Amino acid sequence: MLKMFIKCKYYYHLLQHRHNELLKQDCLDEELRAKLIVKASYHNSKAFEFALKM
């Protein structure tokens, strides 16, 4: 059960990372782009953290 929860969290953060990366590519505002880079980086590190636990 715990493994399934960890897997769900992994996929959630992976999805959010990819979503923010796509938004960043199309963004024209530099301030918003910087925020998206930070968010994508956070979700990438969390996905990596959960990948190591699986």
C-alpha positions in Angstrom: 0.0 0.0 0.0 2.8 2.4 0.9 4.6 1.5 -2.4 1.5 2.4 -4.4 1.2 5.8 -2.5 4.9 6.6 -3.3 4.3 5.6 -6.9 1.3 8.0 -7.1 3.3 10.8 -5.7 6.1 10.1 -8.1 3.8 10.3 -11.1 2.1 13.4 -9.7 5.4 15.3 -9.5 6.6 14.0 -12.8 3.4 15.2 -14.4 3.7 18.6 -12.8 7.4 18.9 -13.9 6.5 18.2 -17.5 3.5 20.6 -17.3 5.7 23.4 -16.0 8.3 22.7 -18.6 5.8 23.0 -21.4 4.4 26.2 -20.0 7.9 27.6 -19.7 8.6 27.0 -23.3 5.6 29.1 -24.4 5.9 31.8 -21.8 6.7 35.3 -23.0 7.0 37.1 -19.6 10.5 36.6 -18.1 9.2 36.9 -14.5 6.7 34.2 -14.9 9.3 32.1 -16.8 11.6 32.3 -13.8 8.8 31.1 -11.5 8.0 28.2 -13.8 11.7 27.2 -13.8 11.7 27.1 -10.0 8.5 25.1 -9.9 9.7 22.6 -12.5 13.0 22.2 -10.7 11.1 21.5 -7.4 8.9 18.9 -9.0 11.8 17.3 -10.8 13.8 16.9 -7.5 10.7 15.5 -5.7 10.1 13.0 -8.6 13.7 11.9 -8.4 13.4 11.5 -4.6 10.4 9.3 -4.9 12.0 7.3 -7.8 14.8 6.4 -5.4 12.3 5.1 -2.8 10.5 2.8 -5.3 
